[in-house]
């Protein structure tokens, strides 16, 4: 797969992931604590794709690397909030696992991209 197609496909994949995170967030408890977790999860989960899109339009290699590092951090943070949701029993692990696994794959991809750039 050439670099441009890979980048376009990963942009679509991160956008789909963002939509799945928003849908999950919409179903979290409407309590003060639920709203905090919802906001944090939504910010982190949607930031992955937004920063990847920005990375693909970077002004320099250093700018690209920086944006990819942000994608790594946001992926890890998203996993953290998914773990919190599971620990609070707000959603079953069976419901969270597909998103968690996708986030793990995205984190691995961004870690690999970051180590090569």
C-alpha positions as CSV (number, residue, x, y, z in Angstrom):
1,X,0.0,0.0,0.0
2,X,1.4,3.4,-0.9
3,X,1.9,6.1,1.7
4,X,-1.0,8.3,0.5
5,X,-3.5,5.5,0.5
6,X,-2.3,4.4,3.9
7,X,-2.7,8.0,5.3
8,X,-6.2,8.4,3.7
9,X,-7.3,5.0,5.1
10,X,-6.0,5.8,8.6
11,X,-7.8,9.2,8.5
12,X,-11.0,7.4,7.8
13,X,-10.3,4.8,10.5
14,X,-9.6,7.4,13.1
15,X,-12.8,9.3,12.1
16,X,-14.9,6.1,12.5
17,X,-13.2,5.6,15.9
18,X,-14.1,9.2,16.9
19,X,-17.8,8.6,16.0
20,X,-17.8,5.4,18.0
21,X,-16.4,7.3,21.0
22,X,-19.0,10.0,20.7
23,X,-21.8,7.4,20.6
24,X,-20.4,5.7,23.7
25,X,-20.1,9.1,25.4
26,X,-23.7,9.8,24.7
27,X,-24.7,6.8,26.8
28,X,-22.7,7.6,29.9
29,X,-24.5,8.6,33.1
30,X,-25.9,12.2,33.2
31,X,-24.3,12.9,36.6
32,X,-21.6,15.4,37.4
33,X,-19.0,12.6,37.4
34,X,-20.4,11.1,34.2
35,X,-20.2,14.5,32.4
36,X,-16.6,14.8,33.4
37,X,-15.7,11.4,32.2
38,X,-17.8,11.9,29.0
39,X,-16.0,15.2,28.2
40,X,-12.5,13.7,28.8
41,X,-13.2,10.6,26.8
42,X,-14.8,12.6,24.0
43,X,-11.9,15.1,23.8
44,X,-9.2,12.4,23.8
45,X,-11.0,10.0,21.5
46,X,-11.8,12.6,18.9
47,X,-8.4,14.3,19.1
48,X,-6.7,11.2,17.8
49,X,-8.1,11.7,14.3
50,X,-8.0,15.4,14.3
51,X,-4.3,15.4,15.1
52,X,-3.5,12.7,12.6
53,X,-5.2,14.8,9.9
54,X,-3.1,17.8,11.0
55,X,0.0,15.6,10.9
56,X,-0.7,14.8,7.3
57,X,-0.7,18.5,6.5
58,X,2.4,19.3,8.6
59,X,4.7,22.1,7.7
60,X,7.9,20.1,8.5
61,X,9.1,16.7,9.7
62,X,9.4,18.0,13.2
63,X,5.7,19.2,13.1
64,X,4.7,15.8,11.8
65,X,6.5,14.0,14.6
66,X,5.0,16.3,17.2
67,X,1.4,15.7,15.9
68,X,2.0,11.9,15.8
69,X,3.3,12.0,19.4
70,X,0.0,13.8,20.3
71,X,-1.9,11.0,18.6
72,X,0.0,8.5,20.8
73,X,-0.8,10.4,23.9
74,X,-4.5,10.9,23.1
75,X,-4.8,7.1,22.2
76,X,-3.3,6.2,25.6
77,X,-5.6,8.7,27.4
78,X,-8.6,7.3,25.6
79,X,-7.7,3.8,26.9
80,X,-7.4,5.2,30.4
81,X,-11.0,6.6,30.3
82,X,-12.3,3.4,28.9
83,X,-10.7,1.5,31.8
84,X,-12.3,4.0,34.2
85,X,-15.7,3.4,32.7
86,X,-15.2,-0.3,33.1
87,X,-14.0,0.0,36.6
88,X,-17.1,2.1,37.5
89,X,-19.3,-0.6,35.9
90,X,-20.9,2.1,33.8
91,X,-20.5,-0.2,30.7
92,X,-19.6,-3.9,30.6
93,X,-16.2,-4.8,29.4
94,X,-17.8,-6.7,26.5
95,X,-19.3,-3.3,25.3
96,X,-16.0,-1.5,25.8
97,X,-13.5,-4.1,24.5
98,X,-14.0,-3.5,20.7
99,X,-13.3,0.2,21.2
100,X,-10.4,-0.5,23.6
101,X,-8.9,-3.0,21.1
102,X,-9.2,-0.5,18.2
103,X,-7.6,2.1,20.4
104,X,-4.7,-0.3,21.1
105,X,-4.2,-0.9,17.4
106,X,-4.2,2.9,16.7
107,X,-1.7,3.4,19.5
108,X,0.6,0.7,18.1
109,X,0.3,2.3,14.6
110,X,1.1,5.8,15.9
111,X,4.0,4.4,18.0
112,X,5.4,2.7,14.9
113,X,5.0,5.8,12.7
114,X,6.6,8.0,15.4
115,X,9.6,5.7,15.7
116,X,10.2,5.8,11.9
117,X,9.8,9.6,11.4
